Amino acid sequence: MSHTINHLRRLRLQRSELAVPGSSPEMIEKAANSAADYIFLDIEDAVAPPDKERARANIVKALNQIDWRSRGKTISVRINGLDTHYMYRDVVDLMEQAGDRIDTLLIPKVGVPADLYMVEAMVNQIEIAKGYKTRVGLEALIETALGMANVEAIASFGGRLEALHFGVADYAASLKARTVNIGGLNPDYPGDQWHFGLSRLTVACRAYGLRAIDGPFGDFSDPEGYEAAGRRAAALGIEGKWAIHPSQIALANDIFSPPEKEVDRARRIIEALKLAERQGKGAASLEGKMIDAASERMARNVLATHDAITASR
């Protein structure tokens, strides 16, 4: 193990992340009563330019009127991109009017670490000026060729950064990739054309102690497609996925929850290794398979997720 170890910066249960347009107060209210672990209220792509200001005001009102945390929700807001004239007012209004009610800000189309620096500087100053005792985290959407080319540098930013998300739709557009739908697979490609991006993002997250989250699957009439995409992501180490429709919430919660037999095996791995240690052995056998210290680390990952889920109920 390297002497340089970046532990997980912030543990949050993020199996399902429901995207909700800020332009719809009705959808915001429904989201608060949903089974999603995480909710992001959107002022960016889901809101047309003429509705940006109204959506921002709706979100501020919802943040202040709904007790999201008592309902077991982590609440995030996706602000507009740094290349727009909406972003500075998003940060100022959200932070000044509801900054102590926000868990994270989701920054779209992050291309270089300096993008995070700009938002962090604004958030720092407003928190100090307002005297907030809470601390808003930052999450970065990697959804452009530039962002993916710089994903390791972005992940190493530090500060308030907690997670990276894979924004497959804009990523596909940035690459000029041919795709059948948002997050769907092109049958002409021999496998999963999003594997490289997801894998690289996940490695960057784990190297620097961040959560790794998969983005949207656009065809909400195709639950089998959503489930397949989620399971491929989970196999790589991704810990959650967006839900752009309420019907996708239960799918995500199931996909990213370790099954009971996996939890039971994780417990037995740890017990078997404890017994082996008492016997002066560094490895052990369980069900005809060798297990060692690496097995224990994998088992503890499973149990950490299971414990977080149990604590949220």
VMD Tcl script that draws the C-alpha trace (Angstrom):
set ca {
  {0.00 0.00 0.00}
  {1.30 3.44 -0.89}
  {2.09 5.80 1.96}
  {-0.34 8.19 0.22}
  {-3.88 7.17 1.09}
  {-6.94 9.27 0.33}
  {-9.78 8.03 2.50}
  {-13.42 8.57 1.56}
  {-14.08 12.27 2.06}
  {-17.77 11.98 2.94}
  {-20.00 8.90 3.21}
  {-23.50 9.53 1.91}
  {-26.06 6.95 0.84}
  {-26.55 7.71 -2.86}
  {-28.00 4.58 -4.47}
  {-30.79 6.51 -6.20}
  {-30.61 10.16 -7.17}
  {-33.87 11.65 -8.39}
  {-33.58 14.52 -10.87}
  {-36.34 17.12 -10.40}
  {-36.82 20.24 -12.54}
  {-37.01 23.37 -10.41}
  {-39.70 24.72 -12.69}
  {-42.24 22.22 -11.29}
  {-43.26 22.77 -7.64}
  {-45.58 19.77 -7.89}
  {-42.73 17.45 -8.84}
  {-40.58 18.89 -6.06}
  {-43.25 18.09 -3.47}
  {-43.63 14.55 -4.80}
  {-39.85 14.07 -4.72}
  {-39.76 14.89 -1.02}
  {-42.09 11.96 -0.38}
  {-40.30 9.53 -2.69}
  {-38.05 6.61 -1.80}
  {-34.96 8.24 -3.36}
  {-31.85 8.50 -1.20}
  {-30.70 11.68 -2.90}
  {-32.55 14.41 -4.76}
  {-31.15 17.11 -6.98}
  {-33.32 20.08 -7.84}
  {-32.35 21.24 -11.30}
  {-31.89 24.74 -12.69}
  {-29.77 23.60 -15.63}
  {-30.70 21.37 -18.57}
  {-34.20 20.45 -17.36}
  {-35.23 24.14 -17.26}
  {-35.72 26.31 -20.35}
  {-33.93 29.72 -20.34}
  {-37.12 31.77 -19.85}
  {-37.90 29.72 -16.72}
  {-34.49 29.86 -15.01}
  {-35.28 32.65 -12.57}
  {-38.65 31.20 -11.62}
  {-37.11 27.75 -11.15}
  {-34.41 29.21 -8.91}
  {-37.02 30.94 -6.78}
  {-39.08 27.73 -6.59}
  {-36.04 25.84 -5.36}
  {-35.19 28.41 -2.69}
  {-38.79 28.23 -1.46}
  {-38.78 24.41 -1.43}
  {-35.48 24.29 0.42}
  {-36.85 26.51 3.15}
  {-40.35 25.06 3.41}
  {-39.62 21.33 3.20}
  {-37.60 19.58 5.91}
  {-35.69 17.29 3.56}
  {-33.34 15.91 6.17}
  {-36.12 14.77 8.51}
  {-37.48 12.80 5.55}
  {-34.15 11.04 5.13}
  {-33.20 12.90 1.96}
  {-29.86 14.34 0.96}
  {-30.72 17.47 -1.01}
  {-28.62 18.87 -3.83}
  {-29.10 21.58 -6.45}
  {-27.67 21.44 -9.96}
  {-26.64 24.97 -10.84}
  {-26.07 26.29 -14.35}
  {-22.71 25.98 -16.04}
  {-19.86 28.42 -15.63}
  {-20.17 29.38 -19.28}
  {-23.63 30.89 -18.66}
  {-24.72 34.16 -17.07}
  {-27.07 32.27 -14.75}
  {-24.43 30.54 -12.63}
  {-23.31 33.39 -10.37}
  {-26.89 34.28 -9.44}
  {-27.68 30.59 -8.81}
  {-24.87 30.36 -6.27}
  {-25.56 33.72 -4.64}
  {-29.32 33.29 -4.29}
  {-29.18 29.67 -3.20}
  {-26.43 30.19 -0.67}
  {-27.65 33.50 0.75}
  {-31.31 32.46 0.99}
  {-31.04 28.75 1.80}
  {-27.39 27.84 2.18}
  {-27.91 26.13 5.52}
  {-30.54 23.83 3.96}
  {-28.42 22.52 1.07}
  {-26.22 19.43 1.33}
  {-24.37 19.76 -2.00}
  {-24.21 21.81 -5.16}
  {-23.87 19.82 -8.39}
  {-21.69 21.63 -10.92}
  {-22.32 20.68 -14.56}
  {-19.81 20.29 -17.36}
  {-16.72 20.60 -15.18}
  {-13.74 20.70 -17.51}
  {-10.79 21.79 -15.37}
  {-10.10 22.06 -11.61}
  {-10.40 25.85 -11.81}
  {-14.13 25.43 -12.46}
  {-14.46 23.96 -8.98}
  {-12.23 26.67 -7.51}
  {-14.57 29.41 -8.73}
  {-17.66 27.89 -7.14}
  {-15.80 26.96 -3.97}
  {-14.54 30.51 -3.51}
  {-18.08 31.89 -3.81}
  {-19.53 29.32 -1.42}
  {-16.74 29.93 1.11}
  {-17.34 33.67 1.17}
  {-21.12 33.42 1.47}
  {-20.97 30.84 4.26}
  {-18.62 33.10 6.23}
  {-20.70 36.21 5.57}
  {-23.94 34.49 6.61}
  {-22.42 32.76 9.61}
  {-23.68 29.32 8.61}
  {-22.65 26.44 10.83}
  {-23.30 23.92 8.06}
  {-20.94 23.19 5.17}
  {-22.16 22.69 1.62}
  {-20.33 20.04 -0.38}
  {-19.59 20.13 -4.10}
  {-20.15 17.44 -6.71}
  {-18.83 17.58 -10.28}
  {-20.51 16.35 -13.44}
  {-17.99 14.88 -15.86}
  {-19.83 15.14 -19.17}
  {-17.44 16.56 -21.74}
  {-14.32 15.36 -23.50}
  {-12.36 18.05 -21.64}
  {-13.71 16.90 -18.29}
  {-12.85 13.27 -18.99}
  {-9.38 14.22 -20.23}
  {-8.81 16.03 -16.91}
  {-10.81 13.74 -14.62}
  {-7.86 12.77 -12.41}
  {-6.88 16.41 -11.88}
  {-10.50 17.31 -11.12}
  {-10.81 14.43 -8.65}
  {-7.65 15.58 -6.85}
  {-9.03 19.11 -6.29}
  {-9.85 18.52 -2.63}
  {-11.73 21.28 -0.84}
  {-15.45 20.63 -0.69}
  {-15.50 18.09 -3.53}
  {-17.30 14.87 -2.54}
  {-18.34 13.05 -5.71}
  {-18.08 12.80 -9.47}
  {-21.07 11.99 -11.71}
  {-20.95 10.59 -15.23}
  {-23.18 12.70 -17.49}
  {-23.58 10.36 -20.42}
  {-25.85 12.55 -22.60}
  {-23.58 15.58 -22.89}
  {-20.56 13.28 -22.93}
  {-21.97 11.53 -26.00}
  {-22.64 14.89 -27.62}
  {-19.15 16.10 -26.78}
  {-17.60 13.00 -28.39}
  {-20.05 13.13 -31.33}
  {-20.85 9.55 -30.43}
  {-23.69 7.69 -32.11}
  {-26.15 6.44 -29.55}
  {-29.73 5.20 -29.63}
  {-30.82 7.04 -26.47}
  {-29.42 8.65 -23.34}
  {-27.32 5.96 -21.67}
  {-28.35 3.34 -24.19}
  {-26.00 1.16 -26.19}
  {-25.25 1.36 -29.89}
  {-25.62 -2.16 -31.32}
  {-22.77 -1.45 -33.72}
  {-20.34 -1.22 -30.81}
  {-19.00 -4.57 -29.54}
  {-19.97 -4.13 -25.90}
  {-20.63 -1.09 -23.73}
  {-19.31 2.11 -25.30}
  {-19.60 3.92 -21.93}
  {-17.35 1.45 -20.12}
  {-14.15 3.44 -20.61}
  {-15.61 6.68 -19.26}
  {-17.29 5.05 -16.29}
  {-14.22 3.03 -15.43}
  {-11.86 5.99 -15.65}
  {-14.18 8.13 -13.54}
  {-14.47 5.39 -10.92}
  {-10.71 4.94 -10.67}
  {-10.26 8.70 -10.23}
  {-12.90 8.75 -7.50}
  {-11.40 5.86 -5.56}
  {-7.89 7.28 -5.87}
  {-8.95 10.55 -4.27}
  {-11.67 9.49 -1.83}
  {-14.78 10.52 -3.77}
  {-18.14 8.88 -4.38}
  {-18.70 7.63 -7.96}
  {-22.20 8.09 -9.40}
  {-23.64 7.04 -12.76}
  {-25.92 9.45 -14.58}
  {-29.19 9.08 -16.48}
  {-30.83 6.39 -18.57}
  {-33.26 8.23 -20.78}
  {-35.78 5.56 -21.75}
  {-37.87 5.24 -18.60}
  {-40.20 2.85 -20.45}
  {-37.32 0.33 -20.55}
  {-36.73 -0.87 -16.97}
  {-34.69 -3.83 -18.22}
  {-32.31 -1.48 -20.01}
  {-31.98 0.70 -16.92}
  {-31.31 -2.30 -14.73}
  {-28.68 -3.67 -17.11}
  {-26.90 -0.29 -17.25}
  {-27.00 -0.01 -13.47}
  {-25.60 -3.49 -12.92}
  {-22.73 -2.84 -15.33}
  {-21.93 0.34 -13.41}
  {-22.18 -1.40 -10.04}
  {-19.78 -4.09 -11.24}
  {-17.18 -1.36 -11.81}
  {-17.58 0.10 -8.30}
  {-20.15 2.82 -8.98}
  {-22.37 3.28 -5.92}
  {-25.50 4.90 -7.33}
  {-27.38 6.07 -10.41}
  {-29.70 8.89 -11.41}
  {-33.42 8.38 -11.71}
  {-35.01 10.73 -14.23}
  {-38.42 9.20 -13.52}
  {-39.88 7.97 -10.22}
  {-40.21 4.46 -11.66}
  {-36.41 4.20 -11.73}
  {-35.95 4.86 -8.00}
  {-36.80 1.34 -6.82}
  {-34.61 -0.14 -9.55}
  {-31.60 1.90 -8.43}
  {-32.17 1.16 -4.75}
  {-32.25 -2.56 -5.52}
  {-29.25 -2.58 -7.87}
  {-26.96 -0.71 -5.49}
  {-28.02 -2.52 -2.31}
  {-25.93 -5.59 -1.51}
  {-28.19 -8.68 -1.40}
  {-28.58 -10.40 1.96}
  {-26.53 -13.41 0.86}
  {-23.66 -11.07 -0.05}
  {-23.91 -9.36 3.34}
  {-23.94 -12.73 5.09}
  {-20.88 -13.89 3.16}
  {-19.06 -10.65 4.01}
  {-19.66 -11.27 7.70}
  {-18.45 -14.87 7.40}
  {-15.30 -13.74 5.58}
  {-14.41 -11.42 8.45}
  {-15.11 -14.09 11.07}
  {-13.07 -16.69 9.18}
  {-10.11 -14.33 8.95}
  {-10.34 -13.46 12.63}
  {-10.16 -17.18 13.40}
  {-7.21 -17.60 11.05}
  {-5.41 -14.68 12.73}
  {-5.84 -16.29 16.14}
  {-4.26 -19.40 14.65}
  {-1.33 -17.38 13.33}
  {-2.43 -17.57 9.70}
  {-2.67 -14.70 7.19}
  {-5.16 -16.42 4.92}
  {-8.09 -18.80 5.31}
  {-10.48 -20.96 3.34}
  {-14.21 -20.33 3.06}
  {-16.51 -22.53 0.99}
  {-13.53 -23.99 -0.83}
  {-12.07 -20.59 -1.77}
  {-9.01 -18.80 -0.47}
  {-9.62 -15.52 1.36}
  {-7.08 -13.05 2.72}
  {-6.69 -9.40 3.73}
  {-7.94 -8.19 0.35}
  {-11.06 -10.30 0.84}
  {-11.64 -8.55 4.16}
  {-11.35 -5.12 2.55}
  {-13.94 -6.09 -0.06}
  {-16.19 -7.53 2.66}
  {-16.00 -4.35 4.70}
  {-17.07 -2.33 1.66}
  {-20.20 -4.45 1.45}
  {-20.92 -4.07 5.15}
  {-20.37 -0.29 5.08}
  {-23.04 0.04 2.38}
  {-25.36 -2.31 4.23}
  {-24.93 -0.35 7.48}
  {-25.62 2.96 5.72}
  {-28.82 1.54 4.25}
  {-29.92 0.19 7.62}
  {-29.23 3.51 9.31}
  {-31.37 5.35 6.75}
  {-34.53 3.36 7.50}
}
mol new
graphics top color blue
foreach p $ca { graphics top sphere $p radius 0.5 }
foreach p [lrange $ca 0 end-1] q [lrange $ca 1 end] { graphics top cylinder $p $q radius 0.2 }
display resetview
